[in-house]
Each structure stands twice: as C-alpha cells, then as structure tokens.
C-alpha cells in the first residue's frame, strides 16, 4: 500500500497515524485530531531532522519509511 503524501492542512486518518507515531516517539504532545496544523508540522520537522531527512515538514516516502521503522534518532555529537 502506498502511503499518502501529507502536508500542512491535510486531514484525516493518515494524519492521525502520523500524530500517533510521532507521539509514541516523543516528538508530538498534542491531541490526535487528524488535523495537520502547526504543532504537527513542528513535530514532523523535528523528527525529520533527527533522522537526517530534509526538515521540510511534509510527510513523503522517506518520512513514512522512517516512522514505520525501528531506527532510533541520530544523536548529535558534542565536541
């Protein structure tokens, strides 16, 4: 099954799925309402950056793949 491409202003079950996944990973603390608003966008950007994906705030194939995998976020090295 092909994952839908989600952007701010998207709505529905796929957005709820993203919100729930982000919440379980500690990136989203809002309500699971299916509305892709500013809070969801910020959570997506933070998740993308932690996985070295371009932080554009849109959920495309790479972001779906990372959300569905068990890959831990990249930790930044401190020098």
MOPAC internal coordinates of N, CA, C and O (Angstrom, degrees):
PM7 1SCF
backbone

  N    0.0000 0     0.00 0     0.00 0    0    0    0
  C    1.4494 1     0.00 0     0.00 0    1    0    0
  C    1.5278 1   109.54 1     0.00 0    2    1    0
  O    1.2310 1   120.60 1   -46.99 1    3    2    1
  N    1.3076 1   116.46 1   133.01 1    3    2    1
  C    1.4506 1   121.71 1  -179.65 1    5    3    2
  C    1.5270 1   109.67 1   -82.92 1    6    5    3
  O    1.2310 1   120.79 1   -47.06 1    7    6    5
  N    1.3247 1   116.09 1   132.94 1    7    6    5
  C    1.4629 1   120.93 1   179.63 1    9    7    6
  C    1.5214 1   109.73 1   -78.16 1   10    9    7
  O    1.2310 1   120.36 1   -38.99 1   11   10    9
  N    1.3269 1   116.92 1   141.01 1   11   10    9
  C    1.4635 1   119.69 1   179.42 1   13   11   10
  C    1.5244 1   111.75 1   -71.33 1   14   13   11
  O    1.2310 1   120.67 1   -30.26 1   15   14   13
  N    1.3008 1   116.33 1   149.74 1   15   14   13
  C    1.4625 1   123.03 1   175.29 1   17   15   14
  C    1.5206 1   106.70 1   -84.89 1   18   17   15
  O    1.2310 1   120.57 1   -58.99 1   19   18   17
  N    1.3254 1   116.52 1   121.01 1   19   18   17
  C    1.4595 1   120.89 1  -176.25 1   21   19   18
  C    1.5169 1   111.48 1  -113.54 1   22   21   19
  O    1.2310 1   120.91 1   -39.97 1   23   22   21
  N    1.3110 1   115.86 1   140.03 1   23   22   21
  C    1.4619 1   122.54 1   178.06 1   25   23   22
  C    1.5254 1   107.98 1  -134.59 1   26   25   23
  O    1.2310 1   120.42 1   -13.94 1   27   26   25
  N    1.3420 1   116.80 1   166.06 1   27   26   25
  C    1.4604 1   117.98 1   173.52 1   29   27   26
  C    1.5273 1   109.62 1   -53.07 1   30   29   27
  O    1.2310 1   120.91 1   -41.27 1   31   30   29
  N    1.3043 1   115.86 1   138.73 1   31   30   29
  C    1.4642 1   125.63 1  -176.29 1   33   31   30
  C    1.5211 1   112.25 1    90.42 1   34   33   31
  O    1.2310 1   119.38 1   173.19 1   35   34   33
  N    1.3629 1   118.79 1    -6.81 1   35   34   33
  C    1.4688 1   120.15 1   172.97 1   37   35   34
  C    1.5276 1   108.00 1   -67.67 1   38   37   35
  O    1.2310 1   121.01 1   -23.50 1   39   38   37
  N    1.3167 1   115.68 1   156.50 1   39   38   37
  C    1.4611 1   121.23 1   179.93 1   41   39   38
  C    1.5167 1   110.00 1  -143.87 1   42   41   39
  O    1.2310 1   121.11 1   -20.51 1   43   42   41
  N    1.3298 1   115.49 1   159.49 1   43   42   41
  C    1.4501 1   120.15 1   172.15 1   45   43   42
  C    1.5205 1   114.47 1   115.29 1   46   45   43
  O    1.2310 1   121.87 1    10.04 1   47   46   45
  N    1.3263 1   114.02 1  -169.96 1   47   46   45
  C    1.4618 1   121.03 1  -175.48 1   49   47   46
  C    1.5274 1   113.19 1   -60.22 1   50   49   47
  O    1.2310 1   118.44 1   139.17 1   51   50   49
  N    1.3322 1   120.58 1   -40.83 1   51   50   49
  C    1.4653 1   118.72 1   178.15 1   53   51   50
  C    1.5362 1   112.39 1   -58.95 1   54   53   51
  O    1.2310 1   120.31 1   143.97 1   55   54   53
  N    1.3294 1   117.01 1   -36.03 1   55   54   53
  C    1.4685 1   120.17 1   177.44 1   57   55   54
  C    1.5238 1   109.60 1   -67.64 1   58   57   55
  O    1.2310 1   120.01 1   138.59 1   59   58   57
  N    1.3315 1   117.58 1   -41.41 1   59   58   57
  C    1.4677 1   120.19 1   176.30 1   61   59   58
  C    1.5284 1   110.45 1   -60.45 1   62   61   59
  O    1.2310 1   120.34 1   141.07 1   63   62   61
  N    1.3234 1   116.96 1   -38.93 1   63   62   61
  C    1.4661 1   120.65 1   178.36 1   65   63   62
  C    1.5245 1   110.87 1   -61.89 1   66   65   63
  O    1.2310 1   120.49 1   136.15 1   67   66   65
  N    1.3249 1   116.67 1   -43.85 1   67   66   65
  C    1.4665 1   121.25 1   178.64 1   69   67   66
  C    1.5236 1   110.08 1   -65.11 1   70   69   67
  O    1.2310 1   120.24 1   134.34 1   71   70   69
  N    1.3156 1   117.14 1   -45.66 1   71   70   69
  C    1.4654 1   120.39 1   179.93 1   73   71   70
  C    1.5325 1   110.99 1   -60.14 1   74   73   71
  O    1.2310 1   120.34 1   136.84 1   75   74   73
  N    1.3213 1   116.96 1   -43.16 1   75   74   73
  C    1.4630 1   120.46 1  -179.98 1   77   75   74
  C    1.5295 1   111.35 1   -65.05 1   78   77   75
  O    1.2310 1   120.57 1   138.15 1   79   78   77
  N    1.3326 1   116.52 1   -41.85 1   79   78   77
  C    1.4698 1   119.94 1   178.78 1   81   79   78
  C    1.5229 1   110.50 1   -64.44 1   82   81   79
  O    1.2310 1   120.49 1   135.36 1   83   82   81
  N    1.3242 1   116.66 1   -44.64 1   83   82   81
  C    1.4617 1   120.48 1   179.28 1   85   83   82
  C    1.5226 1   111.17 1   -64.47 1   86   85   83
  O    1.2310 1   120.44 1   142.69 1   87   86   85
  N    1.3184 1   116.76 1   -37.31 1   87   86   85
  C    1.4636 1   120.61 1   178.60 1   89   87   86
  C    1.5226 1   110.70 1   -65.69 1   90   89   87
  O    1.2310 1   120.24 1   137.08 1   91   90   89
  N    1.3238 1   117.14 1   -42.92 1   91   90   89
  C    1.4658 1   120.01 1  -179.74 1   93   91   90
  C    1.5301 1   111.77 1   -66.61 1   94   93   91
  O    1.2310 1   120.57 1   156.08 1   95   94   93
  N    1.3293 1   116.52 1   -23.92 1   95   94   93
  C    1.4610 1   120.96 1   178.75 1   97   95   94
  C    1.5278 1   112.69 1   -93.06 1   98   97   95
  O    1.2310 1   120.33 1   178.16 1   99   98   97
  N    1.3367 1   116.97 1    -1.84 1   99   98   97
  C    1.4477 1   121.29 1   176.74 1  101   99   98
  C    1.5193 1   115.85 1    86.76 1  102  101   99
  O    1.2310 1   119.86 1  -163.89 1  103  102  101
  N    1.3224 1   117.87 1    16.11 1  103  102  101
  C    1.4637 1   121.15 1  -178.84 1  105  103  102
  C    1.5258 1   113.30 1   -99.86 1  106  105  103
  O    1.2310 1   120.26 1   161.83 1  107  106  105
  N    1.3259 1   117.11 1   -18.17 1  107  106  105
  C    1.4654 1   121.08 1  -174.26 1  109  107  106
  C    1.5163 1   109.12 1  -131.15 1  110  109  107
  O    1.2310 1   120.85 1   -48.64 1  111  110  109
  N    1.3410 1   115.98 1   131.36 1  111  110  109
  C    1.4633 1   118.60 1   179.53 1  113  111  110
  C    1.5263 1   112.60 1  -125.57 1  114  113  111
  O    1.2310 1   120.67 1  -160.47 1  115  114  113
  N    1.3096 1   116.32 1    19.53 1  115  114  113
  C    1.4575 1   120.27 1   178.78 1  117  115  114
  C    1.5229 1   111.39 1   -91.80 1  118  117  115
  O    1.2310 1   121.35 1     7.24 1  119  118  117
  N    1.3196 1   115.01 1  -172.76 1  119  118  117
  C    1.4600 1   119.37 1   177.96 1  121  119  118
  C    1.5305 1   109.85 1   -79.40 1  122  121  119
  O    1.2310 1   121.40 1   -30.33 1  123  122  121
  N    1.3187 1   114.92 1   149.67 1  123  122  121
  C    1.4688 1   121.54 1   177.66 1  125  123  122
  C    1.5316 1   105.44 1   -86.63 1  126  125  123
  O    1.2310 1   120.93 1   -92.94 1  127  126  125
  N    1.3402 1   115.83 1    87.06 1  127  126  125
  C    1.4579 1   120.48 1  -171.94 1  129  127  126
  C    1.5305 1   114.34 1  -114.76 1  130  129  127
  O    1.2310 1   120.11 1   175.29 1  131  130  129
  N    1.3279 1   117.40 1    -4.71 1  131  130  129
  C    1.4554 1   119.82 1   179.05 1  133  131  130
  C    1.5087 1   114.64 1    76.70 1  134  133  131
  O    1.2310 1   120.22 1  -166.62 1  135  134  133
  N    1.3275 1   117.19 1    13.38 1  135  134  133
  C    1.4626 1   121.65 1   178.91 1  137  135  134
  C    1.5218 1   108.55 1  -112.00 1  138  137  135
  O    1.2310 1   120.18 1   -60.17 1  139  138  137
  N    1.3120 1   117.26 1   119.83 1  139  138  137
  C    1.4665 1   122.87 1  -176.98 1  141  139  138
  C    1.5247 1   108.42 1   -86.16 1  142  141  139
  O    1.2310 1   121.26 1   -98.53 1  143  142  141
  N    1.3138 1   115.20 1    81.47 1  143  142  141
  C    1.4510 1   121.37 1  -178.63 1  145  143  142
  C    1.5192 1   111.97 1  -102.28 1  146  145  143
  O    1.2310 1   120.41 1    16.18 1  147  146  145
  N    1.3279 1   116.82 1  -163.82 1  147  146  145
  C    1.4688 1   121.35 1  -177.19 1  149  147  146
  C    1.5296 1   114.12 1   -60.33 1  150  149  147
  O    1.2310 1   119.89 1   141.33 1  151  150  149
  N    1.3242 1   117.81 1   -38.67 1  151  150  149
  C    1.4720 1   120.23 1  -179.58 1  153  151  150
  C    1.5293 1   110.93 1   -65.87 1  154  153  151
  O    1.2310 1   120.63 1   138.22 1  155  154  153
  N    1.3182 1   116.40 1   -41.78 1  155  154  153
  C    1.4689 1   120.19 1   177.59 1  157  155  154
  C    1.5240 1   109.86 1   -65.95 1  158  157  155
  O    1.2310 1   120.27 1   138.33 1  159  158  157
  N    1.3131 1   117.09 1   -41.67 1  159  158  157
  C    1.4641 1   121.19 1   178.96 1  161  159  158
  C    1.5275 1   110.60 1   -59.17 1  162  161  159
  O    1.2310 1   120.14 1   132.81 1  163  162  161
  N    1.3352 1   117.33 1   -47.19 1  163  162  161
  C    1.4744 1   120.41 1   179.30 1  165  163  162
  C    1.5225 1   111.31 1   -61.24 1  166  165  163
  O    1.2310 1   120.54 1   140.43 1  167  166  165
  N    1.3297 1   116.58 1   -39.57 1  167  166  165
  C    1.4635 1   120.13 1   179.46 1  169  167  166
  C    1.5295 1   111.03 1   -66.52 1  170  169  167
  O    1.2310 1   120.47 1   138.57 1  171  170  169
  N    1.3350 1   116.71 1   -41.43 1  171  170  169
  C    1.4671 1   120.66 1   178.31 1  173  171  170
  C    1.5311 1   110.04 1   -62.61 1  174  173  171
  O    1.2310 1   119.93 1   134.83 1  175  174  173
  N    1.3252 1   117.74 1   -45.17 1  175  174  173
  C    1.4671 1   121.33 1   179.82 1  177  175  174
  C    1.5304 1   110.32 1   -60.79 1  178  177  175
  O    1.2310 1   120.11 1   134.42 1  179  178  177
  N    1.3234 1   117.40 1   -45.58 1  179  178  177
  C    1.4697 1   120.43 1   179.50 1  181  179  178
  C    1.5226 1   110.74 1   -62.29 1  182  181  179
  O    1.2310 1   120.34 1   137.43 1  183  182  181
  N    1.3266 1   116.96 1   -42.57 1  183  182  181
  C    1.4651 1   120.95 1   177.59 1  185  183  182
  C    1.5201 1   110.66 1   -62.60 1  186  185  183
  O    1.2310 1   120.46 1   132.91 1  187  186  185
  N    1.3233 1   116.73 1   -47.09 1  187  186  185
  C    1.4661 1   120.22 1  -179.03 1  189  187  186
  C    1.5232 1   110.70 1   -58.97 1  190  189  187
  O    1.2310 1   120.03 1   132.76 1  191  190  189
  N    1.3110 1   117.55 1   -47.24 1  191  190  189
  C    1.4652 1   120.58 1  -178.88 1  193  191  190
  C    1.5226 1   111.46 1   -63.28 1  194  193  191
  O    1.2310 1   120.18 1   143.45 1  195  194  193
  N    1.3267 1   117.26 1   -36.55 1  195  194  193
  C    1.4637 1   120.02 1   179.86 1  197  195  194
  C    1.5281 1   111.56 1   -68.15 1  198  197  195
  O    1.2310 1   120.39 1   159.74 1  199  198  197
  N    1.3172 1   116.87 1   -20.26 1  199  198  197
  C    1.4680 1   121.89 1   178.87 1  201  199  198
  C    1.5257 1   112.50 1  -107.65 1  202  201  199
  O    1.2310 1   120.81 1  -166.19 1  203  202  201
  N    1.3205 1   116.05 1    13.81 1  203  202  201
  C    1.4642 1   122.72 1   179.10 1  205  203  202
  C    1.5264 1   112.65 1    57.67 1  206  205  203
  O    1.2310 1   121.84 1  -139.78 1  207  206  205
  N    1.3132 1   114.08 1    40.22 1  207  206  205
  C    1.4610 1   122.20 1   173.05 1  209  207  206
  C    1.5241 1   105.52 1  -107.67 1  210  209  207
  O    1.2310 1   120.14 1   -34.63 1  211  210  209
  N    1.3204 1   117.34 1   145.37 1  211  210  209
  C    1.4576 1   120.04 1   178.62 1  213  211  210
  C    1.5316 1   108.87 1   -54.03 1  214  213  211
  O    1.2310 1   120.46 1   -55.62 1  215  214  213
  N    1.3232 1   116.73 1   124.38 1  215  214  213
  C    1.4562 1   122.14 1  -176.70 1  217  215  214
  C    1.5102 1   112.55 1   -82.07 1  218  217  215
  O    1.2310 1   120.58 1  -108.20 1  219  218  217
  N    1.3235 1   116.49 1    71.80 1  219  218  217
  C    1.4620 1   120.60 1  -177.85 1  221  219  218
  C    1.5271 1   113.07 1   -97.52 1  222  221  219
  O    1.2310 1   120.20 1   174.80 1  223  222  221
  N    1.3242 1   117.22 1    -5.20 1  223  222  221
  C    1.4579 1   120.51 1   177.92 1  225  223  222
  C    1.5079 1   115.21 1    78.57 1  226  225  223
  O    1.2310 1   120.26 1  -174.83 1  227  226  225
  N    1.3168 1   117.10 1     5.17 1  227  226  225
  C    1.4635 1   121.40 1   178.20 1  229  227  226
  C    1.5269 1   109.00 1  -108.86 1  230  229  227
  O    1.2310 1   120.22 1   -34.65 1  231  230  229
  N    1.3118 1   117.19 1   145.35 1  231  230  229
  C    1.4585 1   121.35 1  -178.33 1  233  231  230
  C    1.5215 1   108.88 1  -102.22 1  234  233  231
  O    1.2310 1   121.61 1   -79.62 1  235  234  233
  N    1.3350 1   114.53 1   100.38 1  235  234  233
  C    1.4565 1   121.81 1   176.58 1  237  235  234
  C    1.5158 1   109.57 1  -109.97 1  238  237  235
  O    1.2310 1   120.78 1    17.89 1  239  238  237
  N    1.3125 1   116.11 1  -162.11 1  239  238  237
  C    1.4646 1   121.91 1  -174.18 1  241  239  238
  C    1.5304 1   112.96 1   -58.48 1  242  241  239
  O    1.2310 1   119.74 1   134.50 1  243  242  241
  N    1.3319 1   118.11 1   -45.50 1  243  242  241
  C    1.4698 1   119.91 1  -177.99 1  245  243  242
  C    1.5193 1   112.00 1   -65.90 1  246  245  243
  O    1.2310 1   120.38 1   140.09 1  247  246  245
  N    1.3157 1   116.89 1   -39.91 1  247  246  245
  C    1.4612 1   120.05 1   179.61 1  249  247  246
  C    1.5225 1   110.80 1   -68.71 1  250  249  247
  O    1.2310 1   119.97 1   138.13 1  251  250  249
  N    1.3297 1   117.67 1   -41.87 1  251  250  249
  C    1.4685 1   120.07 1   175.52 1  253  251  250
  C    1.5185 1   110.50 1   -59.02 1  254  253  251
  O    1.2310 1   120.63 1   135.17 1  255  254  253
  N    1.3219 1   116.39 1   -44.83 1  255  254  253
  C    1.4681 1   120.24 1  -178.95 1  257  255  254
  C    1.5300 1   110.58 1   -60.21 1  258  257  255
  O    1.2310 1   120.29 1   135.13 1  259  258  257
  N    1.3302 1   117.06 1   -44.87 1  259  258  257
  C    1.4646 1   120.66 1   179.42 1  261  259  258
  C    1.5282 1   111.12 1   -65.45 1  262  261  259
  O    1.2310 1   120.06 1   140.31 1  263  262  261
  N    1.3250 1   117.48 1   -39.69 1  263  262  261
  C    1.4610 1   120.62 1   178.94 1  265  263  262
  C    1.5275 1   111.49 1   -63.51 1  266  265  263
  O    1.2310 1   120.71 1   143.85 1  267  266  265
  N    1.3020 1   116.25 1   -36.15 1  267  266  265
  C    1.4630 1   121.30 1  -176.15 1  269  267  266
  C    1.5215 1   113.70 1   -85.48 1  270  269  267
  O    1.2310 1   120.37 1   169.16 1  271  270  269
  N    1.3187 1   116.89 1   -10.84 1  271  270  269
  C    1.4590 1   120.27 1  -179.13 1  273  271  270
  C    1.5209 1   110.02 1   -92.16 1  274  273  271
  O    1.2310 1   121.08 1    -7.24 1  275  274  273
  N    1.2974 1   115.54 1   172.76 1  275  274  273
  C    1.4628 1   121.06 1   177.38 1  277  275  274
  C    1.5126 1   111.12 1  -103.14 1  278  277  275
  O    1.2310 1   120.43 1  -155.42 1  279  278  277
  N    1.3193 1   116.79 1    24.58 1  279  278  277
  C    1.4596 1   120.90 1  -178.56 1  281  279  278
  C    1.5211 1   109.00 1   -76.87 1  282  281  279
  O    1.2310 1   120.90 1   -51.75 1  283  282  281
  N    1.3113 1   115.88 1   128.25 1  283  282  281
  C    1.4666 1   120.33 1   179.06 1  285  283  282
  C    1.5299 1   109.58 1   -75.03 1  286  285  283
  O    1.2310 1   120.45 1   -26.80 1  287  286  285
  N    1.3296 1   116.74 1   153.20 1  287  286  285
  C    1.4692 1   119.53 1   177.16 1  289  287  286
  C    1.5251 1   111.39 1   -61.40 1  290  289  287
  O    1.2310 1   121.07 1   -27.09 1  291  290  289
  N    1.3140 1   115.55 1   152.91 1  291  290  289
  C    1.4622 1   121.28 1   176.95 1  293  291  290
  C    1.5245 1   107.90 1   -75.66 1  294  293  291
  O    1.2310 1   120.96 1   -51.11 1  295  294  293
  N    1.2965 1   115.77 1   128.89 1  295  294  293
  C    1.4595 1   119.47 1   177.65 1  297  295  294
  C    1.5167 1   108.64 1   -91.77 1  298  297  295
  O    1.2310 1   121.21 1   -43.40 1  299  298  297
  N    1.3002 1   115.29 1   136.60 1  299  298  297
  C    1.4686 1   119.81 1   179.46 1  301  299  298
  C    1.5187 1   109.31 1   -75.90 1  302  301  299
  O    1.2310 1   121.74 1   -41.99 1  303  302  301
  N    1.3053 1   114.28 1   138.01 1  303  302  301
  C    1.4680 1   119.50 1   176.10 1  305  303  302
  C    1.5105 1   109.51 1   -81.88 1  306  305  303
  O    1.2310 1   121.41 1   -39.01 1  307  306  305
  N    1.2956 1   114.91 1   140.99 1  307  306  305
  C    1.4695 1   119.45 1   175.57 1  309  307  306
  C    1.5071 1   108.39 1  -106.01 1  310  309  307
  O    1.2310 1   121.12 1   -48.04 1  311  310  309
  N    1.3261 1   115.47 1   131.96 1  311  310  309
  C    1.4586 1   120.20 1  -179.22 1  313  311  310
  C    1.4955 1   110.83 1  -107.11 1  314  313  311
  O    1.2310 1   120.10 1   180.00 1  315  314  313

